[in-house]
Amino acid sequence: MFSNLSEKTVFRIVLSLSVVVFLVVVLLNQKVLPRPEVLPAFATFLPKLNAIINASCTILLILSYRAIRRKDIATHKQLNLLTFCLSALFLVSYVAYHWMADETKFPLDNPLRPVYLAILISHIILAAVVLPLVLISFWYGLNNKVEQHRKMTRFSFPIWLYVTTTGVIVYFMISPYYPF
């Protein structure tokens, strides 16, 4: 699709897209965007959907890693494309939920709060970092730039796996405190 673009152009597109996504998430957390007055009923399912998507992505990433270790490139590619699509769906669902719903806070008096915050903070930082890494990794892979793809995925794969896994952990830790 973007095979005729130069690497420099792709990097600019990836950087621009990553900055836009980051700014949207920041704006959502600042509550500056107009929101619905009443939380739609379907929105209460979105955190669970996000956890299901993250868990699915974790499994798919592990299966993709196993496929490439077996040199099954076709399966590796299909699994990564599916994981990429699910991650895009996750991003839409995440943005929709955080646009419509108030933030749920982990209780101050819960002894697990420091653990929760450590996982959450690392998850948030690495989620912001992984988007451009994954996009560039995909571009290299889809354009058969195998050596660059391998070098990039040495970083993107473990970070992406960590983000999807900790997303599920964060959900299970915060879900008892949702107001619905």
Buried (B, 14 or more C-beta within 10 A) or exposed (E): EEEEBEEEEBBEBBEEEBEEBBEBBEBBEEEEEEBEEEBEEEBBEBBEBBBBBBBBBBEBBBBBBEBBEEEBEEBBBBBBBBBBEBBEBBBEBBBBBBBBBEEEEBEEEEEEBEEBEEBBEEBBEBBBBBBBBBBBBBBBBBBEBEEBBEEBBEBBBBBBBBBBBBBBBBBEBBEEEEEE
